[in-house]
Amino acid sequence: MPFEKLKDKLVLLVEDSPTQALLLQDILEKAGLKVQLAVDGMEAIDQMYKVLPEVVISDIIMPRMDGYELCKTIKSTSEFKGIPIILWTRLTDTQDVIKGIQNGADSFITKCTDNNFILTAIDDVIENSKVPKEFAPGKEIAYFIQGKRYLLSIDPLQITELLLSTYLNAIQKNQELETANHKLIERADELKITTQELRSLNEMKNKFLGMAVHDLRNPLTVIRAYSDLLVSNLNSSLDAQSQKMLGGHPEHDQHHGAIDRRLVECVEY
């Protein structure tokens, strides 16, 4: 298993939407993690006093205590401050990452993202929380990024700028994807309307053809009957051209048969 280290790790999932909570819970439990649910920050804090999780994943907008306040409370409480916090966001507001950093968030994951990315982010923050960090300018500190260990020289300003620029690029890409998705939905709706209109026109065409065939069949039958009567009574006294015009010619009989077949085909269609 690619995430064997995560097996049986306890995750406190803080989310007020039952649907979103169940979706993420299913992903985590299938990877072998244990999941404890809380509907807001206050309930999460109450649960943490009973059982300490390995990591907290929290939505931002929640009743009573939101994700930012939860981060701040955890990082300012001696019993909890070592527990990593991941904010679960939709990447729609540039203030998300800024407020998250201000209140002590350790990482961010986006909703509706790849399952492996979510699990990798959890693995990274748990591993990084185990590494003692003494911040000093120019000092190298070990970081785990996508499961790999890196030694990075600390420059708080550089790291902050990189983090913000990466986040802003992610927001831009997310907005582009949302715009493209809206256009696809609009196009699908247009195609649906067009299909319905074509189906309606086809039904009208079939109805019109049925009426036309019905209205034409009787007069054509009468005309042919009178034509056949004229041919049978006057055939001996008519020249070849007249016989052909009245249908008394083999080619004309074939023509009548073709007309009848077309009429039948139209009615059946």
TAPEVEN-V355277 format. One line per field, one symbol per residue. phi: phi as a letter, one per 40 degrees, with the letter a starting at -180 (. if undefined). burial: 1 if it has 24 or more other ideal C-beta (glycine too) atoms within 12 Angstrom, else 0. Layout:
phi=???
burial=???
This chain:
phi=.cbdccdgccbcbbaccdccccccdccccccgccbbbacacccccdccccbcccabbbcccacgbcccccdcccccbdcbccccbbcbbcfbbccdcccccdbhccabbccgccdcccccccccccccccccbbcadgccbcbbbfgbcbbbccbdccccccccccccccccccccccccccccccccccccccccccccccccccccccccccccdcccccdccccccccccbdcbbccccccccgcbdcccccdccccccccccccc
burial=00100100111111110001100110111010101111111011101100011111111111001111111111100001011111111110000110111011111111101000011111111111100000000000001100100000000000000010001001100100000000000000000000000000000000000000100000000001001000100000000000100111000000010000001000000
